[in-house]
């Protein structure tokens, strides 16, 4: 089970880390809010097809909970994050989103019955966040510019929403991870389409083949498949461990970006990745030790 948790989290990190390249391609033909809405809708359709093919059916009716999770998990962050990134350096935005595990750790006792702040989770979160700082140290030390407090606050609110949504998923009972992922994306896609129609009315334009392919990849893989892995990881390894995808995703993004541009991978990137992997190891080993104590 320990190895399975690691592989699941690394798969999530790799898939979400690859999304940045495809989003850049899609942005040539589509607006950010419509990319988010279309991505969620395609992801939901993908999971509906998978559930039908495998004969997986829902066993409970928790649509209010799924709607709240969808709002916090997708609708609000998909609006706040792109808005906040307009006036923030990408490294600052990544650091701010990297605070998500701290919020999960601090809010867990409020939203999850019986949850406590233990040493294993605390140490792993601190080590992982330190790895994120190491990853972006060159950009941070260059002093590229001042931090816009309003934009930074928008990113932080998005991170808090993500954290609460992640914790609320623990309240879903007697439901297959595929159904959970499907229902969250279904409710989120409806909310995002409504927001998109209000804020950015759709205007038809001829999209490139690469942009359409990118949207399909973002929907089927970066929404549909990865959300199933995400729900499964929460069920098997817990919210704090799963929230550490926010440490892996930027590192994977840097690696993929370097490979695409044929740039050399800097030493600090390797060190950051090692620290992030150590954080995951600490979390699982100490949590396992606590369970057997």
ChimeraX commands (.cxc) that place a marker at each C-alpha (Angstrom):
marker #1 position 0.00,0.00,0.00 radius 0.5
marker #1 position 2.90,2.38,0.80 radius 0.5
marker #1 position 4.40,2.00,-2.69 radius 0.5
marker #1 position 0.94,2.36,-4.25 radius 0.5
marker #1 position 0.43,5.69,-2.43 radius 0.5
marker #1 position 3.76,7.01,-3.72 radius 0.5
marker #1 position 3.10,5.91,-7.29 radius 0.5
marker #1 position -0.41,7.41,-7.23 radius 0.5
marker #1 position 0.85,10.75,-5.93 radius 0.5
marker #1 position 3.74,10.84,-8.42 radius 0.5
marker #1 position 1.30,10.05,-11.25 radius 0.5
marker #1 position -0.93,12.94,-10.13 radius 0.5
marker #1 position 2.09,15.24,-9.93 radius 0.5
marker #1 position 3.31,14.23,-13.39 radius 0.5
marker #1 position -0.11,14.66,-15.04 radius 0.5
marker #1 position -0.83,18.03,-13.42 radius 0.5
marker #1 position 2.78,19.11,-14.01 radius 0.5
marker #1 position 2.30,18.49,-17.74 radius 0.5
marker #1 position -0.80,20.68,-17.91 radius 0.5
marker #1 position 1.10,23.98,-18.15 radius 0.5
marker #1 position 2.41,23.31,-21.65 radius 0.5
marker #1 position -1.00,22.27,-22.94 radius 0.5
marker #1 position -2.68,25.26,-21.26 radius 0.5
marker #1 position -0.28,27.62,-23.02 radius 0.5
marker #1 position -1.21,26.04,-26.36 radius 0.5
marker #1 position -4.94,26.17,-25.60 radius 0.5
marker #1 position -4.75,29.85,-24.55 radius 0.5
marker #1 position -3.94,30.78,-28.14 radius 0.5
marker #1 position -7.54,29.95,-29.14 radius 0.5
marker #1 position -9.56,29.94,-25.90 radius 0.5
marker #1 position -10.00,32.20,-22.86 radius 0.5
marker #1 position -8.84,30.92,-19.43 radius 0.5
marker #1 position -12.36,30.62,-17.98 radius 0.5
marker #1 position -13.62,28.64,-20.99 radius 0.5
marker #1 position -10.58,26.37,-20.83 radius 0.5
marker #1 position -11.48,25.65,-17.21 radius 0.5
marker #1 position -15.17,25.07,-17.96 radius 0.5
marker #1 position -14.52,22.89,-21.01 radius 0.5
marker #1 position -11.83,20.96,-19.19 radius 0.5
marker #1 position -14.17,20.16,-16.28 radius 0.5
marker #1 position -17.02,19.17,-18.65 radius 0.5
marker #1 position -14.82,16.84,-20.74 radius 0.5
marker #1 position -13.40,15.36,-17.55 radius 0.5
marker #1 position -16.90,14.68,-16.21 radius 0.5
marker #1 position -17.98,13.07,-19.50 radius 0.5
marker #1 position -14.83,10.92,-19.48 radius 0.5
marker #1 position -15.61,9.64,-16.00 radius 0.5
marker #1 position -19.29,9.02,-16.85 radius 0.5
marker #1 position -18.17,6.85,-19.78 radius 0.5
marker #1 position -15.65,4.97,-17.61 radius 0.5
marker #1 position -18.22,4.39,-14.86 radius 0.5
marker #1 position -20.78,3.11,-17.38 radius 0.5
marker #1 position -18.19,0.85,-19.02 radius 0.5
marker #1 position -17.10,-0.66,-15.70 radius 0.5
marker #1 position -20.63,-0.86,-14.32 radius 0.5
marker #1 position -19.77,1.37,-11.35 radius 0.5
marker #1 position -22.92,2.92,-9.86 radius 0.5
marker #1 position -23.47,5.48,-7.13 radius 0.5
marker #1 position -24.65,4.10,-3.82 radius 0.5
marker #1 position -25.69,7.32,-2.09 radius 0.5
marker #1 position -27.24,10.70,-2.84 radius 0.5
marker #1 position -24.91,13.46,-1.61 radius 0.5
marker #1 position -25.32,16.10,-4.32 radius 0.5
marker #1 position -25.32,19.06,-1.91 radius 0.5
marker #1 position -21.93,17.97,-0.58 radius 0.5
marker #1 position -20.60,17.37,-4.10 radius 0.5
marker #1 position -21.83,20.82,-5.18 radius 0.5
marker #1 position -20.03,22.52,-2.29 radius 0.5
marker #1 position -16.84,20.56,-3.03 radius 0.5
marker #1 position -17.10,21.40,-6.73 radius 0.5
marker #1 position -17.51,25.10,-5.91 radius 0.5
marker #1 position -14.47,25.13,-3.61 radius 0.5
marker #1 position -12.37,22.70,-5.64 radius 0.5
marker #1 position -12.87,24.19,-9.09 radius 0.5
marker #1 position -15.29,27.07,-9.61 radius 0.5
marker #1 position -13.76,29.60,-7.17 radius 0.5
marker #1 position -10.06,28.69,-7.72 radius 0.5
marker #1 position -10.46,28.59,-11.53 radius 0.5
marker #1 position -11.56,32.23,-11.36 radius 0.5
marker #1 position -9.24,33.52,-8.62 radius 0.5
marker #1 position -5.97,31.86,-9.68 radius 0.5
marker #1 position -5.83,33.20,-13.29 radius 0.5
marker #1 position -6.97,36.62,-12.02 radius 0.5
marker #1 position -4.30,36.69,-9.32 radius 0.5
marker #1 position -1.54,35.49,-11.65 radius 0.5
marker #1 position -2.02,38.50,-13.91 radius 0.5
marker #1 position -0.05,40.69,-11.46 radius 0.5
marker #1 position 2.17,38.07,-9.85 radius 0.5
marker #1 position 5.34,36.31,-10.91 radius 0.5
marker #1 position 4.66,32.62,-11.59 radius 0.5
marker #1 position 7.15,31.56,-8.90 radius 0.5
marker #1 position 5.35,33.69,-6.29 radius 0.5
marker #1 position 2.01,32.20,-7.33 radius 0.5
marker #1 position 3.46,28.68,-7.01 radius 0.5
marker #1 position 4.84,29.46,-3.54 radius 0.5
marker #1 position 1.47,30.83,-2.41 radius 0.5
marker #1 position -0.36,27.78,-3.75 radius 0.5
marker #1 position 2.27,25.68,-1.99 radius 0.5
marker #1 position 0.85,26.85,1.33 radius 0.5
marker #1 position -2.16,24.58,0.72 radius 0.5
marker #1 position -0.82,21.66,2.83 radius 0.5
marker #1 position -0.47,24.05,5.78 radius 0.5
marker #1 position -4.16,24.95,5.54 radius 0.5
marker #1 position -5.10,21.28,5.24 radius 0.5
marker #1 position -3.03,20.53,8.34 radius 0.5
marker #1 position -4.49,23.42,10.37 radius 0.5
marker #1 position -8.11,22.99,9.26 radius 0.5
marker #1 position -8.26,19.18,9.48 radius 0.5
marker #1 position -9.37,19.12,13.16 radius 0.5
marker #1 position -12.30,21.42,12.22 radius 0.5
marker #1 position -13.59,19.53,9.17 radius 0.5
marker #1 position -12.54,15.93,9.85 radius 0.5
marker #1 position -13.81,14.14,12.95 radius 0.5
marker #1 position -10.97,12.76,15.05 radius 0.5
marker #1 position -8.22,14.49,13.00 radius 0.5
marker #1 position -5.24,15.88,14.91 radius 0.5
marker #1 position -2.12,17.84,14.06 radius 0.5
marker #1 position 0.64,15.26,14.51 radius 0.5
marker #1 position 4.42,15.45,14.20 radius 0.5
marker #1 position 4.60,13.36,11.02 radius 0.5
marker #1 position 2.27,15.63,9.07 radius 0.5
marker #1 position 3.82,18.82,10.45 radius 0.5
marker #1 position 7.41,17.84,9.65 radius 0.5
marker #1 position 6.56,16.59,6.16 radius 0.5
marker #1 position 4.65,19.78,5.30 radius 0.5
marker #1 position 7.54,21.99,6.47 radius 0.5
marker #1 position 10.16,19.92,4.58 radius 0.5
marker #1 position 8.02,19.91,1.42 radius 0.5
marker #1 position 7.43,23.66,1.53 radius 0.5
marker #1 position 11.18,24.20,2.06 radius 0.5
marker #1 position 11.75,22.19,-1.11 radius 0.5
marker #1 position 9.37,24.50,-2.98 radius 0.5
marker #1 position 11.35,27.52,-1.76 radius 0.5
marker #1 position 14.59,25.89,-2.95 radius 0.5
marker #1 position 13.01,25.19,-6.35 radius 0.5
marker #1 position 12.18,28.87,-6.91 radius 0.5
marker #1 position 15.12,30.37,-5.01 radius 0.5
marker #1 position 16.77,31.84,-8.19 radius 0.5
marker #1 position 13.59,33.73,-9.11 radius 0.5
marker #1 position 12.92,34.83,-5.52 radius 0.5
marker #1 position 16.50,36.03,-4.95 radius 0.5
marker #1 position 16.49,38.08,-8.16 radius 0.5
marker #1 position 13.85,40.40,-6.69 radius 0.5
marker #1 position 11.89,40.56,-9.92 radius 0.5
marker #1 position 9.31,42.92,-8.48 radius 0.5
marker #1 position 6.96,43.83,-5.66 radius 0.5
marker #1 position 4.17,41.50,-4.58 radius 0.5
marker #1 position 0.68,42.78,-5.30 radius 0.5
marker #1 position -1.14,42.11,-2.01 radius 0.5
marker #1 position -4.61,41.93,-3.57 radius 0.5
marker #1 position -3.46,39.41,-6.19 radius 0.5
marker #1 position -1.56,37.44,-3.57 radius 0.5
marker #1 position -4.66,37.38,-1.38 radius 0.5
marker #1 position -6.68,35.95,-4.29 radius 0.5
marker #1 position -4.20,33.07,-4.66 radius 0.5
marker #1 position -4.26,32.42,-0.90 radius 0.5
marker #1 position -8.09,32.35,-0.84 radius 0.5
marker #1 position -7.98,29.86,-3.72 radius 0.5
marker #1 position -5.53,27.70,-1.76 radius 0.5
marker #1 position -7.79,27.79,1.31 radius 0.5
marker #1 position -10.78,26.79,-0.86 radius 0.5
marker #1 position -8.79,23.86,-2.25 radius 0.5
marker #1 position -7.85,22.82,1.28 radius 0.5
marker #1 position -11.43,22.89,2.58 radius 0.5
marker #1 position -12.67,20.97,-0.49 radius 0.5
marker #1 position -9.99,18.34,0.05 radius 0.5
marker #1 position -11.02,17.93,3.68 radius 0.5
marker #1 position -14.73,17.81,2.84 radius 0.5
marker #1 position -14.04,14.84,0.57 radius 0.5
marker #1 position -13.46,12.85,3.76 radius 0.5
marker #1 position -17.19,13.26,4.49 radius 0.5
marker #1 position -18.20,11.37,1.37 radius 0.5
marker #1 position -19.30,7.95,2.57 radius 0.5
marker #1 position -19.79,4.58,0.85 radius 0.5
marker #1 position -18.95,5.83,-2.62 radius 0.5
marker #1 position -16.49,4.54,-5.23 radius 0.5
marker #1 position -13.62,7.00,-6.01 radius 0.5
marker #1 position -14.69,7.02,-9.68 radius 0.5
marker #1 position -18.20,8.16,-8.69 radius 0.5
marker #1 position -16.79,10.80,-6.34 radius 0.5
marker #1 position -14.54,12.19,-9.08 radius 0.5
marker #1 position -17.39,12.09,-11.60 radius 0.5
marker #1 position -19.87,13.91,-9.37 radius 0.5
marker #1 position -17.39,16.60,-8.28 radius 0.5
marker #1 position -16.49,17.36,-11.90 radius 0.5
marker #1 position -20.14,17.30,-12.99 radius 0.5
marker #1 position -21.15,19.92,-10.42 radius 0.5
marker #1 position -17.97,21.95,-11.02 radius 0.5
marker #1 position -18.47,21.98,-14.79 radius 0.5
marker #1 position -22.04,23.30,-14.44 radius 0.5
marker #1 position -20.87,26.05,-12.07 radius 0.5
marker #1 position -17.92,26.99,-14.31 radius 0.5
marker #1 position -20.06,27.14,-17.47 radius 0.5
marker #1 position -22.47,29.51,-15.70 radius 0.5
marker #1 position -19.56,31.69,-14.51 radius 0.5
marker #1 position -18.05,31.64,-18.01 radius 0.5
marker #1 position -21.32,32.68,-19.66 radius 0.5
marker #1 position -21.63,35.61,-17.24 radius 0.5
marker #1 position -18.02,36.83,-17.25 radius 0.5
marker #1 position -16.86,35.90,-20.76 radius 0.5
marker #1 position -19.72,35.20,-23.21 radius 0.5
marker #1 position -18.57,32.59,-25.72 radius 0.5
marker #1 position -17.53,33.90,-29.13 radius 0.5
marker #1 position -17.03,31.35,-31.88 radius 0.5
marker #1 position -13.65,31.35,-33.55 radius 0.5
marker #1 position -11.68,28.87,-35.58 radius 0.5
marker #1 position -9.36,27.00,-33.21 radius 0.5
marker #1 position -6.13,25.32,-34.25 radius 0.5
marker #1 position -5.84,21.53,-34.23 radius 0.5
marker #1 position -3.18,21.69,-31.52 radius 0.5
marker #1 position -5.42,23.88,-29.33 radius 0.5
marker #1 position -8.32,21.43,-29.67 radius 0.5
marker #1 position -6.02,18.49,-28.89 radius 0.5
marker #1 position -4.73,20.36,-25.84 radius 0.5
marker #1 position -8.26,20.94,-24.56 radius 0.5
marker #1 position -9.07,17.24,-25.03 radius 0.5
marker #1 position -5.89,16.25,-23.15 radius 0.5
marker #1 position -6.63,18.70,-20.33 radius 0.5
marker #1 position -10.17,17.36,-20.04 radius 0.5
marker #1 position -9.67,13.61,-20.35 radius 0.5
marker #1 position -6.29,13.24,-18.60 radius 0.5
marker #1 position -5.73,16.38,-16.48 radius 0.5
marker #1 position -9.33,16.37,-15.21 radius 0.5
marker #1 position -10.99,12.98,-15.72 radius 0.5
marker #1 position -8.19,10.49,-15.09 radius 0.5
marker #1 position -6.27,12.55,-12.56 radius 0.5
marker #1 position -9.34,13.30,-10.45 radius 0.5
marker #1 position -9.96,9.58,-10.05 radius 0.5
marker #1 position -6.33,9.14,-8.90 radius 0.5
marker #1 position -6.76,12.15,-6.60 radius 0.5
marker #1 position -9.86,10.72,-4.90 radius 0.5
marker #1 position -8.21,7.32,-4.58 radius 0.5
marker #1 position -5.12,8.88,-2.98 radius 0.5
marker #1 position -7.26,10.75,-0.41 radius 0.5
marker #1 position -9.05,7.52,0.45 radius 0.5
marker #1 position -5.84,5.48,0.83 radius 0.5
marker #1 position -3.28,7.98,2.16 radius 0.5
marker #1 position -5.16,10.91,3.68 radius 0.5
marker #1 position -5.69,14.60,2.94 radius 0.5
marker #1 position -2.30,15.96,4.06 radius 0.5
marker #1 position -0.33,13.45,1.98 radius 0.5
marker #1 position -2.51,14.10,-1.08 radius 0.5
marker #1 position -2.21,17.89,-0.68 radius 0.5
marker #1 position 1.53,17.53,-1.28 radius 0.5
marker #1 position 0.81,17.30,-4.98 radius 0.5
marker #1 position 1.21,21.10,-4.74 radius 0.5
marker #1 position 4.89,20.49,-4.09 radius 0.5
marker #1 position 5.36,17.94,-6.88 radius 0.5
marker #1 position 3.48,19.76,-9.64 radius 0.5
marker #1 position 5.80,22.83,-9.88 radius 0.5
marker #1 position 8.89,20.59,-9.83 radius 0.5
marker #1 position 7.50,18.41,-12.63 radius 0.5
marker #1 position 6.53,21.54,-14.56 radius 0.5
marker #1 position 10.11,22.84,-14.33 radius 0.5
marker #1 position 11.49,19.46,-15.49 radius 0.5
marker #1 position 9.12,19.19,-18.46 radius 0.5
marker #1 position 9.73,22.84,-19.40 radius 0.5
marker #1 position 13.49,22.23,-19.38 radius 0.5
marker #1 position 13.12,19.11,-21.55 radius 0.5
marker #1 position 10.93,20.91,-24.08 radius 0.5
marker #1 position 13.30,23.89,-24.38 radius 0.5
marker #1 position 16.46,21.71,-24.15 radius 0.5
marker #1 position 17.66,23.74,-21.17 radius 0.5
marker #1 position 19.88,22.18,-18.52 radius 0.5
marker #1 position 18.17,21.29,-15.24 radius 0.5
marker #1 position 19.68,23.36,-12.43 radius 0.5
marker #1 position 21.12,21.88,-9.23 radius 0.5
marker #1 position 18.49,23.59,-7.07 radius 0.5
marker #1 position 15.76,21.73,-9.01 radius 0.5
marker #1 position 17.31,18.36,-8.17 radius 0.5
marker #1 position 17.74,19.37,-4.52 radius 0.5
marker #1 position 14.13,20.59,-4.36 radius 0.5
marker #1 position 12.84,17.33,-5.84 radius 0.5
marker #1 position 14.87,15.32,-3.31 radius 0.5
marker #1 position 13.45,17.39,-0.44 radius 0.5
marker #1 position 9.88,16.93,-1.71 radius 0.5
marker #1 position 10.35,13.17,-1.99 radius 0.5
marker #1 position 11.80,13.14,1.54 radius 0.5
marker #1 position 8.69,14.99,2.75 radius 0.5
marker #1 position 6.45,12.31,1.24 radius 0.5
marker #1 position 8.58,9.59,2.81 radius 0.5
marker #1 position 8.44,11.26,6.24 radius 0.5
marker #1 position 4.66,11.65,6.03 radius 0.5
marker #1 position 3.97,8.02,5.17 radius 0.5
marker #1 position 6.59,6.43,7.44 radius 0.5
marker #1 position 5.63,8.45,10.54 radius 0.5
marker #1 position 1.90,8.01,9.87 radius 0.5
marker #1 position 2.40,4.29,9.47 radius 0.5
marker #1 position 4.46,4.19,12.68 radius 0.5
marker #1 position 1.65,6.01,14.53 radius 0.5
marker #1 position -0.94,3.49,13.30 radius 0.5
marker #1 position 1.14,0.51,14.47 radius 0.5
marker #1 position 2.14,2.13,17.81 radius 0.5
marker link #1:1,2 radius 0.2
marker link #1:2,3 radius 0.2
marker link #1:3,4 radius 0.2
marker link #1:4,5 radius 0.2
marker link #1:5,6 radius 0.2
marker link #1:6,7 radius 0.2
marker link #1:7,8 radius 0.2
marker link #1:8,9 radius 0.2
marker link #1:9,10 radius 0.2
marker link #1:10,11 radius 0.2
marker link #1:11,12 radius 0.2
marker link #1:12,13 radius 0.2
marker link #1:13,14 radius 0.2
marker link #1:14,15 radius 0.2
marker link #1:15,16 radius 0.2
marker link #1:16,17 radius 0.2
marker link #1:17,18 radius 0.2
marker link #1:18,19 radius 0.2
marker link #1:19,20 radius 0.2
marker link #1:20,21 radius 0.2
marker link #1:21,22 radius 0.2
marker link #1:22,23 radius 0.2
marker link #1:23,24 radius 0.2
marker link #1:24,25 radius 0.2
marker link #1:25,26 radius 0.2
marker link #1:26,27 radius 0.2
marker link #1:27,28 radius 0.2
marker link #1:28,29 radius 0.2
marker link #1:29,30 radius 0.2
marker link #1:30,31 radius 0.2
marker link #1:31,32 radius 0.2
marker link #1:32,33 radius 0.2
marker link #1:33,34 radius 0.2
marker link #1:34,35 radius 0.2
marker link #1:35,36 radius 0.2
marker link #1:36,37 radius 0.2
marker link #1:37,38 radius 0.2
marker link #1:38,39 radius 0.2
marker link #1:39,40 radius 0.2
marker link #1:40,41 radius 0.2
marker link #1:41,42 radius 0.2
marker link #1:42,43 radius 0.2
marker link #1:43,44 radius 0.2
marker link #1:44,45 radius 0.2
marker link #1:45,46 radius 0.2
marker link #1:46,47 radius 0.2
marker link #1:47,48 radius 0.2
marker link #1:48,49 radius 0.2
marker link #1:49,50 radius 0.2
marker link #1:50,51 radius 0.2
marker link #1:51,52 radius 0.2
marker link #1:52,53 radius 0.2
marker link #1:53,54 radius 0.2
marker link #1:54,55 radius 0.2
marker link #1:55,56 radius 0.2
marker link #1:56,57 radius 0.2
marker link #1:57,58 radius 0.2
marker link #1:58,59 radius 0.2
marker link #1:59,60 radius 0.2
marker link #1:60,61 radius 0.2
marker link #1:61,62 radius 0.2
marker link #1:62,63 radius 0.2
marker link #1:63,64 radius 0.2
marker link #1:64,65 radius 0.2
marker link #1:65,66 radius 0.2
marker link #1:66,67 radius 0.2
marker link #1:67,68 radius 0.2
marker link #1:68,69 radius 0.2
marker link #1:69,70 radius 0.2
marker link #1:70,71 radius 0.2
marker link #1:71,72 radius 0.2
marker link #1:72,73 radius 0.2
marker link #1:73,74 radius 0.2
marker link #1:74,75 radius 0.2
marker link #1:75,76 radius 0.2
marker link #1:76,77 radius 0.2
marker link #1:77,78 radius 0.2
marker link #1:78,79 radius 0.2
marker link #1:79,80 radius 0.2
marker link #1:80,81 radius 0.2
marker link #1:81,82 radius 0.2
marker link #1:82,83 radius 0.2
marker link #1:83,84 radius 0.2
marker link #1:84,85 radius 0.2
marker link #1:85,86 radius 0.2
marker link #1:86,87 radius 0.2
marker link #1:87,88 radius 0.2
marker link #1:88,89 radius 0.2
marker link #1:89,90 radius 0.2
marker link #1:90,91 radius 0.2
marker link #1:91,92 radius 0.2
marker link #1:92,93 radius 0.2
marker link #1:93,94 radius 0.2
marker link #1:94,95 radius 0.2
marker link #1:95,96 radius 0.2
marker link #1:96,97 radius 0.2
marker link #1:97,98 radius 0.2
marker link #1:98,99 radius 0.2
marker link #1:99,100 radius 0.2
marker link #1:100,101 radius 0.2
marker link #1:101,102 radius 0.2
marker link #1:102,103 radius 0.2
marker link #1:103,104 radius 0.2
marker link #1:104,105 radius 0.2
marker link #1:105,106 radius 0.2
marker link #1:106,107 radius 0.2
marker link #1:107,108 radius 0.2
marker link #1:108,109 radius 0.2
marker link #1:109,110 radius 0.2
marker link #1:110,111 radius 0.2
marker link #1:111,112 radius 0.2
marker link #1:112,113 radius 0.2
marker link #1:113,114 radius 0.2
marker link #1:114,115 radius 0.2
marker link #1:115,116 radius 0.2
marker link #1:116,117 radius 0.2
marker link #1:117,118 radius 0.2
marker link #1:118,119 radius 0.2
marker link #1:119,120 radius 0.2
marker link #1:120,121 radius 0.2
marker link #1:121,122 radius 0.2
marker link #1:122,123 radius 0.2
marker link #1:123,124 radius 0.2
marker link #1:124,125 radius 0.2
marker link #1:125,126 radius 0.2
marker link #1:126,127 radius 0.2
marker link #1:127,128 radius 0.2
marker link #1:128,129 radius 0.2
marker link #1:129,130 radius 0.2
marker link #1:130,131 radius 0.2
marker link #1:131,132 radius 0.2
marker link #1:132,133 radius 0.2
marker link #1:133,134 radius 0.2
marker link #1:134,135 radius 0.2
marker link #1:135,136 radius 0.2
marker link #1:136,137 radius 0.2
marker link #1:137,138 radius 0.2
marker link #1:138,139 radius 0.2
marker link #1:139,140 radius 0.2
marker link #1:140,141 radius 0.2
marker link #1:141,142 radius 0.2
marker link #1:142,143 radius 0.2
marker link #1:143,144 radius 0.2
marker link #1:144,145 radius 0.2
marker link #1:145,146 radius 0.2
marker link #1:146,147 radius 0.2
marker link #1:147,148 radius 0.2
marker link #1:148,149 radius 0.2
marker link #1:149,150 radius 0.2
marker link #1:150,151 radius 0.2
marker link #1:151,152 radius 0.2
marker link #1:152,153 radius 0.2
marker link #1:153,154 radius 0.2
marker link #1:154,155 radius 0.2
marker link #1:155,156 radius 0.2
marker link #1:156,157 radius 0.2
marker link #1:157,158 radius 0.2
marker link #1:158,159 radius 0.2
marker link #1:159,160 radius 0.2
marker link #1:160,161 radius 0.2
marker link #1:161,162 radius 0.2
marker link #1:162,163 radius 0.2
marker link #1:163,164 radius 0.2
marker link #1:164,165 radius 0.2
marker link #1:165,166 radius 0.2
marker link #1:166,167 radius 0.2
marker link #1:167,168 radius 0.2
marker link #1:168,169 radius 0.2
marker link #1:169,170 radius 0.2
marker link #1:170,171 radius 0.2
marker link #1:171,172 radius 0.2
marker link #1:172,173 radius 0.2
marker link #1:173,174 radius 0.2
marker link #1:174,175 radius 0.2
marker link #1:175,176 radius 0.2
marker link #1:176,177 radius 0.2
marker link #1:177,178 radius 0.2
marker link #1:178,179 radius 0.2
marker link #1:179,180 radius 0.2
marker link #1:180,181 radius 0.2
marker link #1:181,182 radius 0.2
marker link #1:182,183 radius 0.2
marker link #1:183,184 radius 0.2
marker link #1:184,185 radius 0.2
marker link #1:185,186 radius 0.2
marker link #1:186,187 radius 0.2
marker link #1:187,188 radius 0.2
marker link #1:188,189 radius 0.2
marker link #1:189,190 radius 0.2
marker link #1:190,191 radius 0.2
marker link #1:191,192 radius 0.2
marker link #1:192,193 radius 0.2
marker link #1:193,194 radius 0.2
marker link #1:194,195 radius 0.2
marker link #1:195,196 radius 0.2
marker link #1:196,197 radius 0.2
marker link #1:197,198 radius 0.2
marker link #1:198,199 radius 0.2
marker link #1:199,200 radius 0.2
marker link #1:200,201 radius 0.2
marker link #1:201,202 radius 0.2
marker link #1:202,203 radius 0.2
marker link #1:203,204 radius 0.2
marker link #1:204,205 radius 0.2
marker link #1:205,206 radius 0.2
marker link #1:206,207 radius 0.2
marker link #1:207,208 radius 0.2
marker link #1:208,209 radius 0.2
marker link #1:209,210 radius 0.2
marker link #1:210,211 radius 0.2
marker link #1:211,212 radius 0.2
marker link #1:212,213 radius 0.2
marker link #1:213,214 radius 0.2
marker link #1:214,215 radius 0.2
marker link #1:215,216 radius 0.2
marker link #1:216,217 radius 0.2
marker link #1:217,218 radius 0.2
marker link #1:218,219 radius 0.2
marker link #1:219,220 radius 0.2
marker link #1:220,221 radius 0.2
marker link #1:221,222 radius 0.2
marker link #1:222,223 radius 0.2
marker link #1:223,224 radius 0.2
marker link #1:224,225 radius 0.2
marker link #1:225,226 radius 0.2
marker link #1:226,227 radius 0.2
marker link #1:227,228 radius 0.2
marker link #1:228,229 radius 0.2
marker link #1:229,230 radius 0.2
marker link #1:230,231 radius 0.2
marker link #1:231,232 radius 0.2
marker link #1:232,233 radius 0.2
marker link #1:233,234 radius 0.2
marker link #1:234,235 radius 0.2
marker link #1:235,236 radius 0.2
marker link #1:236,237 radius 0.2
marker link #1:237,238 radius 0.2
marker link #1:238,239 radius 0.2
marker link #1:239,240 radius 0.2
marker link #1:240,241 radius 0.2
marker link #1:241,242 radius 0.2
marker link #1:242,243 radius 0.2
marker link #1:243,244 radius 0.2
marker link #1:244,245 radius 0.2
marker link #1:245,246 radius 0.2
marker link #1:246,247 radius 0.2
marker link #1:247,248 radius 0.2
marker link #1:248,249 radius 0.2
marker link #1:249,250 radius 0.2
marker link #1:250,251 radius 0.2
marker link #1:251,252 radius 0.2
marker link #1:252,253 radius 0.2
marker link #1:253,254 radius 0.2
marker link #1:254,255 radius 0.2
marker link #1:255,256 radius 0.2
marker link #1:256,257 radius 0.2
marker link #1:257,258 radius 0.2
marker link #1:258,259 radius 0.2
marker link #1:259,260 radius 0.2
marker link #1:260,261 radius 0.2
marker link #1:261,262 radius 0.2
marker link #1:262,263 radius 0.2
marker link #1:263,264 radius 0.2
marker link #1:264,265 radius 0.2
marker link #1:265,266 radius 0.2
marker link #1:266,267 radius 0.2
marker link #1:267,268 radius 0.2
marker link #1:268,269 radius 0.2
marker link #1:269,270 radius 0.2
marker link #1:270,271 radius 0.2
marker link #1:271,272 radius 0.2
marker link #1:272,273 radius 0.2
marker link #1:273,274 radius 0.2
marker link #1:274,275 radius 0.2
marker link #1:275,276 radius 0.2
marker link #1:276,277 radius 0.2
marker link #1:277,278 radius 0.2
marker link #1:278,279 radius 0.2
marker link #1:279,280 radius 0.2
marker link #1:280,281 radius 0.2
marker link #1:281,282 radius 0.2
marker link #1:282,283 radius 0.2
marker link #1:283,284 radius 0.2
marker link #1:284,285 radius 0.2
marker link #1:285,286 radius 0.2
marker link #1:286,287 radius 0.2
marker link #1:287,288 radius 0.2
marker link #1:288,289 radius 0.2
marker link #1:289,290 radius 0.2
marker link #1:290,291 radius 0.2
marker link #1:291,292 radius 0.2
marker link #1:292,293 radius 0.2
view
